[in-house]
Amino acid sequence: MKKVIAWLKQSNRLKHIGGGIAIGTFADSDYCAAYAGIGVAAALELKDKLWGGKWDWIDFALTVAGVVVGRLIRIAICGK
């Protein structure tokens, strides 16, 4: 469990998941959630690359996965 928590703390991965969940939860439709989530994930990684870092596909995937989880939460609570 400690290894998983340490892995999630790398590169602000918890923030990527949390932001994705927020996007998915507050999006009005699946299309809106996907469009916003992928756009934000790409923008975050582009920012990292432009500031001298590397594109991190794991962070990108965690943001999009957070969007999916957030969307499922929204569907479970609101039914739409």
N, C-alpha and C positions, 0 to 999 in steps of 0.2 A: 504494500500500500504506500509506503514511503517513496518508493521509486516512481509510482504513478503520480503522486503529488509533486515530487521534484520535477518530473517530466512536464507536468502542466504549468509549472511556474516558469519554465524556460520560454523566452521570447513572448511573454505576456499571453500565453495560450488561454488562460482562464478569461482574460478580457476579450479575446476573440470569440470564445464560446458564449460569454455573457452578452456581448453586443449582438451576436447572431440570434440569440434567443429573443432579445428585445425587438429586433427587426421582424422576426417571424411572428411574434405575439401581437404586435401592433399593426401588421399588414392586413389590408382588407381582403386580399385574395391570394391564391397560390401564385399567380403570375406576378403580382406586386411584390410578394415576399421573395420570390426567386430573382426578379430583376434587381431589387434593391440589395438583397444579400450578396449576390455575385458581384454587383457593381462596387459595393462597399469593400468586400474582401479584396477585389482587384486593386482598388484605390489604396488600401492599406499596404498591400505588398509593393505597389509601384512607389509609394512614399518611401518605404524601406530601401528599395533599390536605388532611388534617386539620392538618398542620403548616404550612399556608400555601402549599404548592406547587400544581402542576397535575397532573391525571391524565395520565400519559404512556402512550399506547397502544403506543408502540414498546417501552418497558420491559415492559409486560404481554405483548406478543407475543413478545419475546425470552425471557421466562421460560417461556412455554408451548412455544415452539420448543425450548428446552433440555430440557424434559420429554420431548418427542418423540424428540430425539436420545438422551437417556439411556435411554429405553425401548427404542429400537432397539439400543443397545449391550447392554442386558440380554438382549434376545432373541437377539442374535448370540452372546453368550457362553454363556448358560444354556439357551437354546432354549425359554424360557417367559416 
